[in-house]
Amino acid sequence: MAVRIERDRMVKVSELHNDTSKWIKAAKEGPLFIMRYADPEAVLIGIDAFEELLDRLQLKASLERRERASKEKISLEELQRRYGLS
């Protein structure tokens, strides 16, 4: 997947090292792409973005589990046993 990176969101490793506090604050406004030799090496994001990302991943995993479970075949006898209907 190609990611479009705006120039003002690119930070050289040396810049990050020289003024880490500044860049941590900037990451709260949106992702920063840490560049090494003109190539993106890492992404720095604020805690709110990180928590939102985790929430989305957990939701996706939950939906995938439900989808897999709904495709499972189960016998009538097994359903009755599971739910005490026998």
TIRO-2110 file (N, C-alpha, C; in Angstrom, 1 decimal):
// TIRO-2110
0.8, -1.2, 0.0, N, 1, A
0.0, 0.0, 0.0, CA, 1, A
0.9, 1.2, 0.0, C, 1, A
0.6, 2.1, -0.9, N, 2, A
1.4, 3.4, -1.0, CA, 2, A
0.8, 4.4, -0.1, C, 2, A
1.6, 5.1, 0.7, N, 3, A
1.2, 6.1, 1.6, CA, 3, A
1.7, 7.4, 1.1, C, 3, A
0.8, 8.4, 1.0, N, 4, A
1.2, 9.7, 0.6, CA, 4, A
1.6, 10.5, 1.9, C, 4, A
2.9, 11.0, 1.9, N, 5, A
3.4, 11.6, 3.0, CA, 5, A
3.6, 13.1, 2.7, C, 5, A
3.0, 14.0, 3.5, N, 6, A
3.2, 15.4, 3.3, CA, 6, A
4.6, 15.8, 3.8, C, 6, A
5.2, 16.7, 3.1, N, 7, A
6.6, 17.1, 3.5, CA, 7, A
6.7, 17.6, 4.9, C, 7, A
5.7, 18.3, 5.4, N, 8, A
5.7, 18.9, 6.8, CA, 8, A
5.5, 17.8, 7.8, C, 8, A
5.2, 16.6, 7.4, N, 9, A
5.1, 15.5, 8.4, CA, 9, A
6.3, 14.6, 8.4, C, 9, A
7.3, 14.9, 7.6, N, 10, A
8.5, 14.2, 7.5, CA, 10, A
9.6, 14.7, 8.5, C, 10, A
10.2, 13.9, 9.3, N, 11, A
11.2, 14.3, 10.2, CA, 11, A
12.5, 13.4, 10.1, C, 11, A
13.6, 14.1, 9.9, N, 12, A
14.8, 13.3, 9.9, CA, 12, A
15.1, 12.8, 11.3, C, 12, A
15.8, 11.6, 11.3, N, 13, A
16.2, 11.0, 12.6, CA, 13, A
17.0, 12.0, 13.4, C, 13, A
17.9, 12.7, 12.8, N, 14, A
18.7, 13.7, 13.5, CA, 14, A
17.9, 14.8, 14.1, C, 14, A
16.8, 15.2, 13.4, N, 15, A
15.9, 16.3, 13.9, CA, 15, A
15.2, 15.8, 15.1, C, 15, A
14.7, 14.5, 15.0, N, 16, A
14.0, 13.9, 16.1, CA, 16, A
14.9, 13.8, 17.3, C, 16, A
16.1, 13.4, 17.1, N, 17, A
17.0, 13.3, 18.2, CA, 17, A
17.3, 14.6, 18.9, C, 17, A
17.5, 15.7, 18.1, N, 18, A
17.9, 17.0, 18.6, CA, 18, A
16.7, 17.7, 19.3, C, 18, A
15.5, 17.4, 19.0, N, 19, A
14.4, 18.1, 19.7, CA, 19, A
13.2, 17.2, 19.8, C, 19, A
13.4, 16.1, 20.5, N, 20, A
12.4, 15.0, 20.7, CA, 20, A
11.0, 15.6, 21.2, C, 20, A
11.1, 16.5, 22.2, N, 21, A
9.9, 17.0, 22.8, CA, 21, A
9.0, 17.7, 21.8, C, 21, A
9.6, 18.5, 21.0, N, 22, A
8.9, 19.2, 19.9, CA, 22, A
8.2, 18.3, 19.0, C, 22, A
8.8, 17.2, 18.6, N, 23, A
8.2, 16.3, 17.7, CA, 23, A
7.1, 15.4, 18.3, C, 23, A
7.3, 15.1, 19.6, N, 24, A
6.3, 14.4, 20.4, CA, 24, A
5.0, 15.2, 20.4, C, 24, A
5.1, 16.5, 20.7, N, 25, A
4.0, 17.4, 20.6, CA, 25, A
3.4, 17.4, 19.2, C, 25, A
4.2, 17.5, 18.2, N, 26, A
3.7, 17.5, 16.8, CA, 26, A
2.9, 16.3, 16.5, C, 26, A
3.3, 15.1, 17.0, N, 27, A
2.7, 13.9, 16.7, CA, 27, A
1.2, 13.8, 17.2, C, 27, A
0.9, 14.7, 18.2, N, 28, A
-0.5, 14.7, 18.7, CA, 28, A
-1.4, 15.3, 17.6, C, 28, A
-0.9, 16.0, 16.7, N, 29, A
-1.7, 16.6, 15.6, CA, 29, A
-1.8, 15.7, 14.4, C, 29, A
-1.0, 14.7, 14.3, N, 30, A
-1.1, 13.7, 13.2, CA, 30, A
0.2, 12.9, 13.1, C, 30, A
0.2, 11.9, 12.4, N, 31, A
1.4, 11.0, 12.3, CA, 31, A
2.6, 11.8, 11.7, C, 31, A
3.8, 11.4, 12.3, N, 32, A
5.1, 11.9, 11.8, CA, 32, A
5.8, 10.8, 11.2, C, 32, A
6.4, 10.9, 10.1, N, 33, A
7.2, 9.9, 9.4, CA, 33, A
8.6, 10.2, 9.6, C, 33, A
9.3, 9.2, 10.3, N, 34, A
10.7, 9.4, 10.7, CA, 34, A
11.5, 8.9, 9.4, C, 34, A
12.3, 9.8, 8.9, N, 35, A
13.0, 9.5, 7.7, CA, 35, A
14.5, 9.2, 7.9, C, 35, A
15.0, 8.2, 7.2, N, 36, A
16.4, 7.9, 7.2, CA, 36, A
16.9, 7.8, 5.8, C, 36, A
17.8, 8.6, 5.4, N, 37, A
18.3, 8.6, 4.0, CA, 37, A
17.1, 8.7, 3.0, C, 37, A
16.2, 9.6, 3.3, N, 38, A
15.1, 10.0, 2.4, CA, 38, A
14.0, 8.8, 2.3, C, 38, A
14.1, 7.8, 3.2, N, 39, A
13.2, 6.7, 3.2, CA, 39, A
12.5, 6.7, 4.5, C, 39, A
11.1, 6.5, 4.5, N, 40, A
10.4, 6.4, 5.8, CA, 40, A
10.8, 5.1, 6.5, C, 40, A
11.2, 5.3, 7.8, N, 41, A
11.7, 4.1, 8.6, CA, 41, A
10.7, 3.8, 9.7, C, 41, A
10.0, 4.8, 10.2, N, 42, A
9.1, 4.6, 11.3, CA, 42, A
8.0, 5.7, 11.3, C, 42, A
7.0, 5.5, 12.1, N, 43, A
5.9, 6.5, 12.2, CA, 43, A
5.7, 6.7, 13.7, C, 43, A
5.6, 8.0, 14.0, N, 44, A
5.4, 8.4, 15.4, CA, 44, A
4.0, 9.0, 15.5, C, 44, A
3.1, 8.4, 16.4, N, 45, A
1.8, 8.9, 16.5, CA, 45, A
1.5, 9.2, 18.0, C, 45, A
0.5, 10.1, 18.2, N, 46, A
0.1, 10.5, 19.5, CA, 46, A
-0.7, 9.4, 20.2, C, 46, A
-0.8, 9.5, 21.5, N, 47, A
-1.5, 8.4, 22.3, CA, 47, A
-2.9, 8.2, 21.9, C, 47, A
-3.6, 9.3, 21.5, N, 48, A
-5.0, 9.2, 21.1, CA, 48, A
-5.2, 8.5, 19.8, C, 48, A
-4.3, 8.7, 18.9, N, 49, A
-4.3, 8.0, 17.6, CA, 49, A
-4.0, 6.5, 17.8, C, 49, A
-3.0, 6.3, 18.7, N, 50, A
-2.7, 4.9, 19.1, CA, 50, A
-3.8, 4.1, 19.7, C, 50, A
-4.5, 4.7, 20.6, N, 51, A
-5.7, 4.1, 21.3, CA, 51, A
-6.8, 3.9, 20.2, C, 51, A
-7.0, 4.8, 19.3, N, 52, A
-8.0, 4.6, 18.3, CA, 52, A
-7.7, 3.5, 17.4, C, 52, A
-6.4, 3.4, 17.0, N, 53, A
-5.9, 2.3, 16.2, CA, 53, A
-6.1, 0.9, 16.9, C, 53, A
-5.8, 0.9, 18.2, N, 54, A
-6.0, -0.4, 18.9, CA, 54, A
-7.5, -0.7, 19.0, C, 54, A
-8.4, 0.3, 19.2, N, 55, A
-9.8, 0.0, 19.2, CA, 55, A
-10.3, -0.6, 17.9, C, 55, A
-9.8, 0.0, 16.8, N, 56, A
-10.2, -0.5, 15.5, CA, 56, A
-9.7, -1.9, 15.2, C, 56, A
-8.5, -2.2, 15.6, N, 57, A
-8.0, -3.5, 15.5, CA, 57, A
-8.7, -4.5, 16.3, C, 57, A
-9.1, -4.2, 17.5, N, 58, A
-9.9, -5.1, 18.4, CA, 58, A
-11.3, -5.3, 17.8, C, 58, A
-11.9, -4.2, 17.2, N, 59, A
-13.2, -4.4, 16.6, CA, 59, A
-13.1, -5.3, 15.4, C, 59, A
-12.1, -5.1, 14.6, N, 60, A
-11.9, -5.9, 13.4, CA, 60, A
-11.7, -7.4, 13.8, C, 60, A
-10.9, -7.6, 14.8, N, 61, A
-10.7, -9.0, 15.2, CA, 61, A
-12.0, -9.6, 15.7, C, 61, A
-12.7, -8.9, 16.5, N, 62, A
-14.0, -9.3, 17.0, CA, 62, A
-15.0, -9.7, 15.9, C, 62, A
-15.0, -8.8, 14.9, N, 63, A
-15.9, -9.1, 13.7, CA, 63, A
-15.5, -10.3, 12.9, C, 63, A
-14.2, -10.5, 12.8, N, 64, A
-13.7, -11.7, 12.1, CA, 64, A
-14.0, -12.9, 12.9, C, 64, A
-13.9, -12.9, 14.2, N, 65, A
-14.2, -14.1, 15.0, CA, 65, A
-15.7, -14.4, 14.9, C, 65, A
-16.5, -13.4, 14.9, N, 66, A
-18.0, -13.6, 14.7, CA, 66, A
-18.3, -14.2, 13.4, C, 66, A
-17.6, -13.7, 12.4, N, 67, A
-17.9, -14.2, 11.0, CA, 67, A
-17.5, -15.7, 10.9, C, 67, A
-16.3, -16.0, 11.4, N, 68, A
-15.9, -17.4, 11.4, CA, 68, A
-16.8, -18.3, 12.2, C, 68, A
-17.3, -17.8, 13.3, N, 69, A
-18.2, -18.6, 14.2, CA, 69, A
-19.5, -18.8, 13.5, C, 69, A
-20.0, -17.8, 12.8, N, 70, A
-21.3, -17.9, 12.1, CA, 70, A
-21.2, -18.9, 10.9, C, 70, A
-20.0, -19.2, 10.5, N, 71, A
-19.9, -20.1, 9.4, CA, 71, A
-19.7, -21.6, 9.8, C, 71, A
-19.5, -21.7, 11.2, N, 72, A
-19.3, -23.1, 11.7, CA, 72, A
-20.7, -23.8, 11.6, C, 72, A
-20.6, -25.1, 11.3, N, 73, A
-21.8, -25.9, 11.3, CA, 73, A
-21.9, -26.6, 12.6, C, 73, A
-23.1, -26.7, 13.2, N, 74, A
-23.2, -27.3, 14.5, CA, 74, A
-24.5, -28.1, 14.4, C, 74, A
-24.5, -29.3, 15.0, N, 75, A
-25.7, -30.1, 14.9, CA, 75, A
-26.7, -29.7, 15.9, C, 75, A
-28.0, -30.0, 15.7, N, 76, A
-29.1, -29.7, 16.6, CA, 76, A
-28.8, -30.3, 18.0, C, 76, A
-28.2, -31.5, 18.0, N, 77, A
-27.9, -32.1, 19.3, CA, 77, A
-26.9, -31.3, 20.1, C, 77, A
-25.9, -30.8, 19.4, N, 78, A
-24.9, -30.0, 20.1, CA, 78, A
-25.5, -28.7, 20.6, C, 78, A
-26.3, -28.0, 19.8, N, 79, A
-27.0, -26.8, 20.3, CA, 79, A
-27.8, -27.1, 21.5, C, 79, A
-28.6, -28.2, 21.5, N, 80, A
-29.4, -28.5, 22.6, CA, 80, A
-28.5, -28.8, 23.9, C, 80, A
-27.4, -29.5, 23.7, N, 81, A
-26.5, -29.8, 24.8, CA, 81, A
-25.9, -28.5, 25.4, C, 81, A
-25.5, -27.6, 24.5, N, 82, A
-24.8, -26.3, 24.9, CA, 82, A
-25.8, -25.5, 25.7, C, 82, A
-27.0, -25.4, 25.3, N, 83, A
-28.0, -24.5, 25.9, CA, 83, A
-29.0, -25.2, 26.8, C, 83, A
-28.7, -26.5, 27.2, N, 84, A
-29.5, -27.2, 28.1, CA, 84, A
-31.0, -27.4, 27.7, C, 84, A
-31.1, -27.7, 26.4, N, 85, A
-32.5, -27.8, 25.8, CA, 85, A
-32.9, -29.3, 25.6, C, 85, A
-32.1, -30.2, 26.0, N, 86, A
-32.4, -31.6, 25.8, CA, 86, A
-33.3, -32.2, 26.7, C, 86, A
END
